[in-house]
Amino acid sequence: MSAKVCIHRNQINNSLPQKDITVCQDCIKTGDSWVSLRQCLTCGHVGCCDSSKNKHATQHFKSTKHPIMKSVTPGEEFMWCYIDEVYL
């Protein structure tokens, strides 16, 4: 059995727009809080993690199909491909 590999690295945008990566704007709009934050590496959208009530980062993936996100929470350093279900 071979290890899973992400084939979507070519969709990482190395010149993401400058955005506020310290809040989940979607949670701010609804008055909710979040646990950790994830940034889409295709467009820069910042959403809350799956441990948060609203799971805005995953909702963003489901609506856009942008495959890779990274944690922007201090102390967390990882990237995840939703499609291939693998850490990068």
C-alpha beads as a LAMMPS data file, in Angstrom:
LAMMPS data file: protein, C-alpha beads

88 atoms
87 bonds

1 atom types
1 bond types

-500.0 500.0 xlo xhi
-500.0 500.0 ylo yhi
-500.0 500.0 zlo zhi

Masses

1 110.0

Atoms # bond

1 1 1 0.000 0.000 0.000
2 1 1 1.465 3.357 -1.012
3 1 1 1.250 6.582 0.983
4 1 1 -1.305 9.175 -0.080
5 1 1 0.086 12.111 -2.025
6 1 1 -1.418 15.505 -2.784
7 1 1 -1.622 16.240 -6.491
8 1 1 -3.045 19.761 -6.012
9 1 1 0.093 21.649 -4.944
10 1 1 0.009 23.495 -8.279
11 1 1 -3.089 25.329 -7.005
12 1 1 -1.201 27.025 -4.174
13 1 1 -1.143 30.762 -4.833
14 1 1 2.205 32.135 -3.646
15 1 1 0.978 35.728 -3.912
16 1 1 -2.183 35.610 -1.804
17 1 1 -3.965 38.910 -1.205
18 1 1 -3.186 40.530 2.151
19 1 1 -6.108 39.765 4.437
20 1 1 -6.751 39.761 8.162
21 1 1 -5.757 36.262 9.236
22 1 1 -6.533 36.833 12.920
23 1 1 -10.319 36.431 12.747
24 1 1 -12.962 34.378 11.003
25 1 1 -14.933 37.063 9.161
26 1 1 -17.861 34.665 8.689
27 1 1 -18.089 34.112 12.473
28 1 1 -17.791 37.860 13.088
29 1 1 -20.817 38.418 10.830
30 1 1 -22.925 35.937 12.813
31 1 1 -21.602 36.861 16.251
32 1 1 -20.047 33.424 16.818
33 1 1 -16.608 32.483 18.101
34 1 1 -14.031 30.061 16.729
35 1 1 -11.333 27.680 17.966
36 1 1 -8.609 27.864 15.292
37 1 1 -8.240 29.490 11.880
38 1 1 -7.427 28.084 8.443
39 1 1 -6.451 30.002 5.287
40 1 1 -7.306 28.848 1.784
41 1 1 -4.092 28.717 -0.227
42 1 1 -5.906 29.378 -3.501
43 1 1 -7.720 32.633 -2.676
44 1 1 -6.677 33.593 0.871
45 1 1 -10.092 33.180 2.532
46 1 1 -9.751 32.678 6.299
47 1 1 -12.288 30.472 8.043
48 1 1 -12.680 28.627 11.310
49 1 1 -11.567 25.016 11.777
50 1 1 -13.701 21.890 12.094
51 1 1 -13.464 22.069 15.905
52 1 1 -15.407 25.343 15.659
53 1 1 -19.201 25.432 15.601
54 1 1 -19.537 26.653 11.995
55 1 1 -16.590 24.957 10.236
56 1 1 -16.260 27.880 7.820
57 1 1 -12.959 26.682 6.298
58 1 1 -14.548 23.372 5.265
59 1 1 -17.670 25.186 4.066
60 1 1 -15.409 27.353 1.895
61 1 1 -13.812 24.242 0.387
62 1 1 -17.221 22.679 -0.299
63 1 1 -18.470 25.794 -2.090
64 1 1 -15.292 26.619 -4.050
65 1 1 -13.425 23.291 -4.361
66 1 1 -10.185 25.144 -3.467
67 1 1 -8.227 22.094 -2.281
68 1 1 -5.486 23.216 0.125
69 1 1 -5.573 25.165 3.360
70 1 1 -3.028 25.969 6.037
71 1 1 -3.384 26.712 9.700
72 1 1 -2.863 30.376 10.578
73 1 1 -3.244 29.797 14.293
74 1 1 -0.032 30.619 16.213
75 1 1 1.755 27.430 17.242
76 1 1 0.139 25.319 14.505
77 1 1 2.072 24.694 11.312
78 1 1 0.448 22.397 8.797
79 1 1 -1.277 22.319 5.434
80 1 1 -4.146 19.993 4.468
81 1 1 -5.526 18.911 1.108
82 1 1 -9.275 18.368 1.385
83 1 1 -9.476 16.395 -1.855
84 1 1 -6.598 13.982 -1.286
85 1 1 -7.177 13.950 2.501
86 1 1 -3.482 14.291 3.281
87 1 1 -1.229 16.651 5.236
88 1 1 1.431 18.389 3.196

Bonds

1 1 1 2
2 1 2 3
3 1 3 4
4 1 4 5
5 1 5 6
6 1 6 7
7 1 7 8
8 1 8 9
9 1 9 10
10 1 10 11
11 1 11 12
12 1 12 13
13 1 13 14
14 1 14 15
15 1 15 16
16 1 16 17
17 1 17 18
18 1 18 19
19 1 19 20
20 1 20 21
21 1 21 22
22 1 22 23
23 1 23 24
24 1 24 25
25 1 25 26
26 1 26 27
27 1 27 28
28 1 28 29
29 1 29 30
30 1 30 31
31 1 31 32
32 1 32 33
33 1 33 34
34 1 34 35
35 1 35 36
36 1 36 37
37 1 37 38
38 1 38 39
39 1 39 40
40 1 40 41
41 1 41 42
42 1 42 43
43 1 43 44
44 1 44 45
45 1 45 46
46 1 46 47
47 1 47 48
48 1 48 49
49 1 49 50
50 1 50 51
51 1 51 52
52 1 52 53
53 1 53 54
54 1 54 55
55 1 55 56
56 1 56 57
57 1 57 58
58 1 58 59
59 1 59 60
60 1 60 61
61 1 61 62
62 1 62 63
63 1 63 64
64 1 64 65
65 1 65 66
66 1 66 67
67 1 67 68
68 1 68 69
69 1 69 70
70 1 70 71
71 1 71 72
72 1 72 73
73 1 73 74
74 1 74 75
75 1 75 76
76 1 76 77
77 1 77 78
78 1 78 79
79 1 79 80
80 1 80 81
81 1 81 82
82 1 82 83
83 1 83 84
84 1 84 85
85 1 85 86
86 1 86 87
87 1 87 88
